[in-house]
């Protein structure tokens, strides 16, 4: 094969590789958009579920205030309360309790992640995280984890008060 034919084939291979790279980049961009859409869908469902669970706590523990959470840490809800306790001789003791559960923002690792922080009477009682790859995420397991965390917090609060 002479040089001219080899040169033409090399140019053709380069163009094919370039077209393949462009197709791969377009596919990757589509995948990124699909991943963002899937995360948003899961986030909406889970944040609604978190709100519905946490709104039930004040019914059992009057004094808790409910609030939706939208921050750089994520989307979800929190309940909190401030208690003022009087000690002997007019001394006061302020006790703060809070439970916050959020769905974390999408990260470069493409995971669906929820986290919870619980404080009872000024002491952090737990700090939990649960995550799965977004492509493998099972919403039911996340809802079960949220249930477990809310129940655990309620039991701890009832025990300490």
C-alpha positions, 0 to 999 in steps of 0.5 A: 500500500502506498503512502497516499492510501495510508494517509487517507485511511489515517485521516478517515480513522481520525474523523471517525474517532472524532465523531465517536468522541462527539457522540460519547460526549453527547451521550454523557451529557444526556446521562448527566441530565438523566442523573439530575432528573432522577435525583430531583425526582427522588429528592422530591419524594423523600423530602415530602416523606420526611416532612410527613413523618416529622410533622407527627412528632409535635402531636406526641411531644407538645412544644416542638416546632416544625420547619421545612429545610432548604439549605446548602446541606439539603432538602427536608425538615426539622423539628425543634424545641427550647425548654426552660427549666427552673432549678433551685434559687431562681436558677434557669437551665435552657435545654435545646432539642432538635431533629433534622433529616435532609436529602443531600444535594447531588454529588459527583459520585452520583449517590442518593444520600439522606442524613439526620442529626438529633439533639436532645437536651443540648446533647447530640444523640445521633448523627446518621447517614444512609446512601446508595448509588443513584442508579441502584437506589431503592426509595422504600429502603430510604423511607424505612430508614427515615421511619427508623430514625424518627422512631429512634429519636422519639424513643430517646426523647421520651426516655430522657424527658 
